[in-house]
Amino acid sequence: MDTIGETPRFDHGYYMGSFIAASNLPAQAWKACLATNLGDNPYLITEDEEEGILFIAFKGPLDGSAVFEVGGHFGEFEIKSENGGLFGLVEDGALVHEGLFNSFLHMWENSGVETQVLKAAEQKETIVFTGHSLAGAIASLATLSVLEKHGRKFSIFCVTFGSPLIGDNKFGQAIRKRGWDSKFCHVVLVHDIVPRLLLTPRELIHEPMEALLPYWSTTMKEGSNEENQSVMAGITLSNQQIENFYYVVLQHVSALVTYSNPAGSISSTNMTRRNIKSLFNLSPFRPFGYFLFCSRNGAVCIENHEVVLQLLHCVLENSDVSLDWACKNCISEHTEYGSCFSRIVNNRMRSGITDVRVHHELPAATSSSAICIALQLEALGLGVQNVRAQLALHEVGEDSMRLSINSNKQIVELSKAQKAMAELEWYKRRCTDDGIGYYDAFKQQKDRKDFRANINRGKLATFWDEFIQMVENNELPPDFQCRSKWIYSATAYRQLVEPLDIAYHYRHDRHEVSGHYLSAGRPRRYKILQKWFEDKMQSEKQEIKPRTRPASLTQDSCFWAYFEEVNHSLENYTTESMAKLKEFENRVNSMIDAQELSSEIFLENSSFMLWWKNKLPEEYKLTSPLFPLMEGGWIQYALQ
């Protein structure tokens, strides 16, 4: 394999791995899971008073029918914002596992655990949701529920053990773009079959899971036989049934990885992928959050969800072990998570891995990156000859480097865009000094400075269109556009420049040809930037503080579009004209009360003032909700 370069390239999994290595958090969470399985309640709360951490461990469903006989081919169903009032931030059309979602919803609404969470949050305690096996899915959904309702006001974290994948890529994207990936750490023993379980059609796993769920539950209560893994007394499945179970899961994981991410397979061709698609109905479920892969040699922490999927295949398919060993360990490892934490805590994290010994057989690598990958392969229990795993780990560094380069480039491009923004700010002030707002000046295009403003408008449109394209093509970190710097920059751009686009639309009479701006002329970029802002406010549950003086920029960037539409409606009087006028008047009054309207609209020659003076009948003005404002009240507002 070609070397990557002299500088190791890590994704954020390296830092999460370092955090895990320096803490006792997984061991405490696992202890809470064990204690929960000993009781009859659906959850158990334990507290680490010294650290101020509250552990809430859940118990998973033991009825395979309730979990594996619902939903589509893989148990999936389409989640909507009205489902139990949860996950309003997840776009309609996202898929989640129906059986696990229903199990979570029943527990969440009937157990009283949400009240306990709110009480703990008021006491400023850190809350750690945790769960083993199917309960890990419930812990993840509980974490998402709290994040959706309370944003970052609560200090919460989720640790799961051997949890299956529960949501599709759209579900994961909603989590990643809000920066919530860092709230989830999924611990996976490399041969544990359960994390791959829902990548297989439910009819093929229902029967073995009916036998395995009680066995795993009993083992969790009585303690796993880690000294003799070949002994699995209590399983009602024959060796042949276990082997078939292992193979059917492995086949579907392999097909999913090969087809969904062909770049990860050096031998795949278009014909091969078409054949696979015709043979396999591929699972929609995908990873989200950080995955801590643990073996007897160490641990590797990975954030990249595509690489996680590839590793879920590589380590299960490990050709260095016998079939008999793999089949038995894919079952027995599911309850043996307690064995890996001493290695994580007692050994240091290196390049996202925990080493238990010095490796004396490293290849003659020419770069630290190649050494890093070799150590990661060892920690996963794989040999350096495992090409698929090498490519996957190589991809982590390459992807991290690519995103870093693109991020830095966009920061430079933003600084250039700020120059155009500064010139438009100057343009706005000049127009105000001339006694006419910049909206009306741009619409009239009578001065050279108006022409220059149009050039800057075009530059900024190009910058933001290219930025949005990079976000949609996954060429930037998933949460990049949701970071405060970009949200504020995008909002300032929208509020300053969109009025110019509205003026351009009506100056060229486009409303007569294609329709009004709001219904037919608003560029897609403004809709996307506005949604990013609204999602940011909602996801972080930010309360906008009342303004103490009028905004320098009208906060609703579509204000002039509302004005133009009601103005033209009155000129061409229709049955909707009065209703639109009343709606516009109420909108203006609300914006005045919130001081969200720029005082420049009250300049003597602004379209808004001329409309009030010359186009509305005198008898109507006396009854208008705007009358107190327009007959002198605006002066006090503008002088604040």
Protein Blocks (a to p, Z undefined) as FASTA:
>chain_A
ZZfbjbdcddfklmmmmmmmmpcklmmmmmmmmmmmmmmbfbdcdddfknopacdddddd
fblklmmmgcjfnopacddfklgoiaklbcghiacdfklmmmmmmmmmmnommmmmmmmm
mnopacddddehjllmmmmmmmmmmmmmnommbccddddehiacfbdfklmmmmmmnopm
mmpccdddfklmklmmmmpcfklmmmmmmmmmmmmmmmmmnopafklmmbcghiabdfkl
mmmmmmmmmmmmmmmmmmmmmmlpmkbcfklmmmmmmmpccdfbdcedjdddddfkbccd
dfblmlmmmmmmmmmmomkbcfklmmmmmmmmmmmmmmmmmmmmmpcceehiacfbdcfk
bccdfbfklmmmmmmmmmnopafklmklmmmmmmmmmmmmmmmmmmmmmmmmmmmmmmmm
mmmmmmmmmmmmnopafklmmmnopafklmmmmmmmmmmmmmmmmmmmmmmnopacfklm
mpmklmmmmmmmmmmmmmmmmmmmmmnommmmnopfklmmgcfklmmmmmmmmmmmmmno
pacdddfbdcfbdfblmlmmmmmmmmmmmmnocfklmmmmmmmmmmmmmmmmnopacfkl
mgfkbmklmmmmmmpcfklmmmpcklmmmnopmmmmmmZZ
